[in-house]
Amino acid sequence: MRVPDMVQVAAGVHLVSGSNTNWVIVKEGDAVTLVDTGYPGDRHLVLRSLAEVGSGPAAVTAVLVTHAHNDHIGSAEFLRATHRIPVLMHRAEVPHARREFLHQVSVGRVLANGWRPGVLPWAVHALRAGGTRNVPVAGARAFPGRGALDLPGRPVPVHTPGHTDGHCAYHLPHAGVLITGDALVSGHPTSSLRGPQLLPRMFDRDRDRALASLEVLEEIDADVLLPGHGPVHRGPARAAARRARESAG
């Protein structure tokens, strides 16, 4: 069984790389907050990553979702239904997670961009990992209120729409960490860029809002960024967001 690629970036905070996508484990004492869950095919890696930090599903107090694309909610419903773990997200993302609608790049649009370097190999990998599988989160719930959540790490949701309507980043103020999801990434198999950037345009529901959300990330006081795709980025969020805007220009 493959061992997940994990990087500890602060006390109790780990970035885990699965099948071309990341999730984050925030451990405080014996309790865990899990941010995103990878592709459906990453389930064994999600469970193994929890074991690697001396934990397991029973210790997970909640799964936080940055957004409800298949490569980020692949095991969310499994964890909810099997282990009774609440799955929380921005209220605008709840119907998306329940699959009342699907705002995700279509196979047709991917094929139309197949001439771009890296797109077809990524698409084949995504299909094998469950990228088109139907994985609704039947019990998806909105955050109970505003501000910091009463969970390990005291994560603060930061609404960053554009990639999806209810996309959220998560700020861990005490650790100086910002979990950016797909609002800002540091690499992707379909991109020739390295470092802070937006995903290629075909992945965003609303590109203008995605660009505007970079202004929101600029105001966050964090020096470690954990993206949904690509490696850890170290440096001020303000500079990273500006660089992403410039590369998208």
C-alpha positions in Angstrom: 0.0 0.0 0.0 1.3 3.4 -0.9 2.5 5.6 1.9 1.0 9.2 1.7 3.4 12.1 1.1 3.1 14.2 4.3 4.7 17.5 5.4 4.4 18.9 8.9 4.3 22.7 8.6 3.5 23.6 12.2 2.7 21.9 15.4 0.0 19.4 14.6 -0.6 20.7 11.1 0.2 18.4 8.1 -0.3 18.8 4.4 -0.9 15.4 2.7 -0.5 14.8 -1.0 -2.7 12.2 -2.6 -3.6 11.7 -6.3 -2.7 15.1 -7.6 -4.7 16.7 -4.8 -4.0 17.6 -1.2 -5.8 17.5 2.2 -4.8 18.8 5.6 -4.8 17.2 9.0 -4.9 19.5 12.0 -4.3 17.7 15.3 -4.8 19.1 18.7 -4.2 16.7 21.5 -6.1 13.5 20.5 -8.6 15.4 18.3 -8.4 16.1 14.6 -9.9 18.4 12.0 -9.6 17.1 8.5 -9.8 19.6 5.6 -10.8 17.9 2.4 -10.6 14.2 1.6 -9.0 13.8 -1.9 -10.4 11.8 -4.8 -12.7 8.7 -4.1 -9.7 6.6 -5.0 -7.6 8.2 -2.2 -9.6 6.7 0.6 -6.9 4.3 1.7 -4.4 7.2 1.7 -6.7 9.4 3.8 -7.0 6.6 6.4 -3.3 5.9 6.2 -2.4 9.6 6.7 -4.6 9.7 9.8 -2.7 6.6 11.1 0.6 8.2 10.4 -0.2 11.0 12.9 -1.3 8.4 15.5 -5.0 9.0 14.8 -8.0 7.5 13.1 -11.5 8.3 12.0 -12.8 8.1 15.6 -10.6 11.1 16.5 -11.9 13.3 13.6 -14.3 15.9 15.1 -15.2 17.3 11.6 -14.4 17.3 8.0 -14.2 20.8 6.6 -14.7 21.1 2.8 -13.0 23.8 0.8 -15.3 23.0 -2.1 -17.3 20.1 -3.4 -15.4 18.9 -6.5 -14.8 15.2 -6.6 -11.1 15.5 -5.9 -11.8 17.2 -2.6 -14.9 15.3 -1.2 -14.0 11.8 -2.4 -14.3 10.2 1.1 -16.4 12.8 2.9 -19.7 10.9 2.7 -17.9 7.7 3.7 -16.6 9.3 6.8 -19.9 10.9 7.6 -22.0 7.8 7.1 -19.6 5.2 8.5 -18.0 7.2 11.4 -20.7 9.8 12.0 -18.3 12.7 11.4 -20.0 16.0 10.5 -19.0 17.4 7.1 -19.1 21.2 7.2 -18.8 23.9 4.5 -20.0 27.3 3.4 -23.8 27.4 3.1 -23.5 28.2 -0.7 -21.5 24.9 -1.1 -24.0 22.7 0.7 -26.4 22.1 -2.3 -23.4 21.5 -4.5 -22.0 18.9 -2.1 -25.4 17.2 -2.0 -25.3 17.2 -5.8 -28.5 19.2 -6.3 -26.3 20.6 -9.1 -22.8 20.0 -10.3 -20.4 22.9 -11.1 -17.3 21.0 -12.2 -15.4 21.0 -15.5 -17.1 18.8 -18.0 -15.5 16.0 -19.9 -16.2 17.9 -23.1 -14.4 21.0 -21.9 -11.4 18.9 -20.9 -11.3 17.3 -24.3 -11.5 20.7 -25.9 -8.4 21.7 -24.0 -6.7 18.4 -24.7 -4.1 20.1 -26.9 -2.6 21.8 -23.9 0.4 20.0 -22.4 -0.5 17.8 -19.4 -4.3 17.9 -19.8 -4.9 14.5 -21.3 -2.5 12.6 -18.8 -4.2 14.5 -15.9 -7.6 13.6 -17.3 -6.8 9.9 -17.5 -5.5 10.0 -13.9 -8.5 11.8 -12.7 -10.9 9.2 -14.3 -9.0 6.4 -12.7 -9.1 8.1 -9.3 -12.8 8.6 -9.4 -13.0 12.1 -10.8 -16.4 11.5 -12.5 -17.9 9.2 -9.9 -21.1 10.3 -8.2 -20.1 11.1 -4.6 -22.8 13.3 -3.0 -22.5 14.3 0.6 -26.0 13.6 1.8 -25.5 15.1 5.2 -23.5 18.2 4.2 -24.0 21.0 6.7 -23.3 24.7 6.8 -21.0 26.2 9.4 -22.9 26.8 12.6 -22.0 30.4 12.8 -19.5 33.1 11.9 -15.9 33.3 12.9 -13.6 30.7 14.3 -15.0 27.2 14.4 -14.9 25.2 17.7 -12.7 22.6 16.3 -9.0 21.6 16.6 -6.9 24.4 15.3 -9.7 26.9 15.7 -10.0 27.3 11.9 -11.5 30.5 10.5 -13.5 30.0 7.3 -12.7 32.6 4.6 -15.2 32.7 1.8 -13.3 32.8 -1.5 -15.8 32.2 -4.3 -15.0 31.9 -8.0 -13.7 28.4 -8.3 -17.1 27.4 -7.0 -19.8 29.6 -5.4 -19.1 28.4 -1.9 -15.4 27.9 -2.0 -13.8 28.5 1.4 -10.2 28.9 2.5 -9.4 28.2 6.2 -7.1 30.4 8.3 -5.3 28.9 11.3 -4.2 32.2 13.0 -2.2 30.7 15.9 -0.1 28.6 13.5 0.2 31.3 10.8 -1.2 28.9 8.3 -3.7 29.5 5.5 -5.4 26.5 3.8 -6.2 27.9 0.4 -7.9 25.0 -1.4 -8.3 25.8 -5.0 -8.6 29.6 -4.6 -4.8 29.6 -4.9 -2.6 26.7 -5.7 1.2 26.2 -6.1 1.1 23.8 -9.1 -1.1 21.5 -11.1 -0.4 18.8 -13.8 -2.2 20.9 -16.4 -0.1 24.1 -15.7 3.4 24.9 -16.7 3.7 27.4 -13.9 5.3 26.8 -10.5 4.5 28.8 -7.4 1.3 30.7 -6.4 -1.3 30.8 -9.2 -4.9 30.3 -10.1 -5.9 27.0 -11.7 -6.3 27.1 -15.5 -9.4 29.0 -16.4 -11.4 25.9 -17.5 -11.6 24.8 -13.9 -13.2 28.0 -12.5 -17.0 28.6 -12.4 -16.5 32.4 -12.4 -13.0 33.6 -13.2 -13.7 37.2 -12.2 -14.8 36.2 -8.8 -11.8 33.9 -8.5 -9.6 36.9 -9.2 -11.5 39.0 -6.7 -11.0 36.4 -4.0 -7.3 36.8 -4.3 -7.8 40.3 -2.8 -9.5 38.6 0.2 -6.5 36.2 0.6 -4.1 39.2 0.5 -5.5 40.5 3.8 -4.8 37.3 5.7 -1.9 37.3 8.1 -0.2 34.0 7.3 3.2 32.9 6.2 2.5 29.3 5.3 0.1 28.4 2.5 -1.4 24.9 2.1 -2.9 24.7 -1.4 -5.3 22.1 -2.8 -2.7 21.3 -5.5 1.0 21.7 -5.4 3.5 21.8 -2.6 3.6 24.0 0.6 4.3 27.6 -0.2 6.2 29.6 2.4 5.9 33.3 2.3 3.3 36.0 3.1 -0.2 35.4 1.8 -0.2 39.0 0.4 2.8 38.4 -1.8 1.5 35.0 -2.9 -1.9 36.4 -3.9 -0.3 39.2 -5.9 1.9 36.8 -7.7 -1.1 34.6 -8.6 -2.9 37.7 -9.9 0.1 38.6 -12.0 0.4 35.1 -13.5 -3.3 35.1 -14.4 -3.0 38.5 -16.1 
